[in-house]
Each structure stands twice: as C-alpha cells, then as structure tokens.
Amino acid sequence: MLTLCSWDGVIPGAAAWVWDMSIAPRVDTAREPASDLEQKQIALSYLLEAWSEARIDGVDGDCLAQASLFSALSELVTTYGEDATAKFAEGLPARIRNGEFSLQMARQ
C-alpha cells in the first residue's frame, strides 16, 4: 500500500507567498532529523531555487514542469512500484480540480 509522504498542500503562509528565490534552508545534522513538514519545506525550497535558476538560463516553464513530473514519478515508481504509483496518480485529477496545486501569488 502506498502511503507516500503525502503532500497535504499546507505550507504556512502559502496563500501570501511571493516567489522569493532565497537559498534553501540547511538542515543542522547535529540536531534530531527534520520533521516531515520541515523536510517538505526544505525540499520545496531546493526545487524552487533550481526552477528559478533554470528559468534564468532560458529553460521554458512547460519543459521544466514535464521534466519535474517525470523525475517525481520515476522516484515514486522506484520507491513504491508501478501499481502503487499509478493508484496514487489516479487521485491527482480531483486534487488538481480542488485547487491543491494552485498557488495564489501576491501582487506586487
């Protein structure tokens, strides 16, 4: 059964996010491991930083999105298998329609 590190779509302050491309926070290895939420926030920071760099280098956003989806799905298949990943992906249309992946960007 696939019980992915499911993204609940909750990021503190996400509704007011401005895409600030600051350096991703580092995990202090001397302390206890980061919580699931902290790991998600750190991972997202790294991805947003890489995305920003690619856009600066002229890579098209659609190409980045497709490459990111391929990479993510490949990782899930490697970790959980094809059937479990396919079952997970079956739930994506409803989540997309519910706005779970829509970011409200603050106007500047």
C-alpha positions in Angstrom: 0.0 0.0 0.0 1.4 3.4 -1.0 1.3 5.8 1.9 3.5 8.4 0.3 4.9 11.2 2.3 1.7 12.7 1.1 1.6 16.4 0.4 -1.3 17.9 2.3 -0.9 21.2 0.5 -0.4 23.0 3.7 2.5 25.3 3.8 2.4 28.0 6.5 1.8 31.4 4.7 1.4 29.8 1.3 -1.6 32.0 0.4 0.6 35.0 0.7 3.7 33.6 -1.0 5.8 35.8 -3.1 8.3 33.8 -5.1 11.4 34.8 -3.2 14.2 32.7 -4.6 16.4 32.7 -1.5 18.9 30.0 -0.7 17.2 26.8 0.6 17.4 26.4 4.4 20.0 23.9 5.5 19.3 21.1 7.9 21.5 21.1 11.0 22.8 17.5 11.1 23.8 17.9 14.8 20.1 18.1 15.9 17.4 15.5 15.5 16.2 14.7 12.0 13.8 17.2 10.5 10.1 16.6 10.8 8.1 15.5 7.8 6.7 19.1 7.4 10.2 20.6 7.7 11.6 18.1 5.1 8.8 19.1 2.7 9.5 22.8 3.2 13.2 22.2 2.6 12.7 20.1 -0.5 10.3 22.7 -1.9 12.9 25.4 -1.3 15.5 23.4 -3.2 13.1 22.8 -6.1 12.1 26.4 -6.3 15.7 27.5 -6.3 16.6 25.1 -9.1 13.5 26.1 -11.0 14.4 29.8 -10.8 18.0 29.1 -12.0 16.7 27.1 -15.0 14.3 29.9 -15.9 17.1 32.5 -15.7 19.1 30.2 -18.0 16.2 30.3 -20.5 14.6 26.9 -19.9 10.8 27.0 -20.7 8.5 26.5 -17.8 6.5 23.8 -19.5 9.6 21.8 -20.2 10.6 22.2 -16.5 7.2 21.0 -15.4 7.3 18.0 -17.6 10.8 17.1 -16.6 9.9 17.6 -12.9 6.8 15.3 -13.3 8.9 12.6 -15.0 11.6 12.8 -12.2 9.0 12.7 -9.4 7.0 9.8 -10.9 10.3 7.9 -11.6 11.3 8.3 -7.9 7.8 7.1 -6.7 8.0 4.1 -9.1 11.4 3.2 -7.8 10.3 3.6 -4.2 6.8 2.2 -4.2 6.4 0.3 -7.5 4.4 0.9 -10.6 0.9 -0.2 -9.3 1.1 1.9 -6.1 2.3 4.9 -8.0 -0.4 4.5 -10.7 -3.0 4.3 -7.9 -1.6 7.5 -6.3 -1.7 9.3 -9.7 -5.4 8.3 -10.2 -6.2 10.7 -7.4 -4.5 13.7 -8.9 -7.3 14.9 -11.2 -9.6 15.6 -8.3 -6.9 17.2 -6.3 -6.0 19.5 -9.2 -9.6 20.4 -9.7 -9.8 21.2 -5.9 -7.1 23.7 -6.3 -4.5 21.9 -4.2 -1.7 22.8 -6.7 -2.9 26.4 -7.4 -0.7 28.9 -5.8 -2.1 32.4 -5.2 0.8 34.7 -5.9 0.8 38.0 -4.1 0.6 41.0 -6.4 3.4 43.4 -6.1 
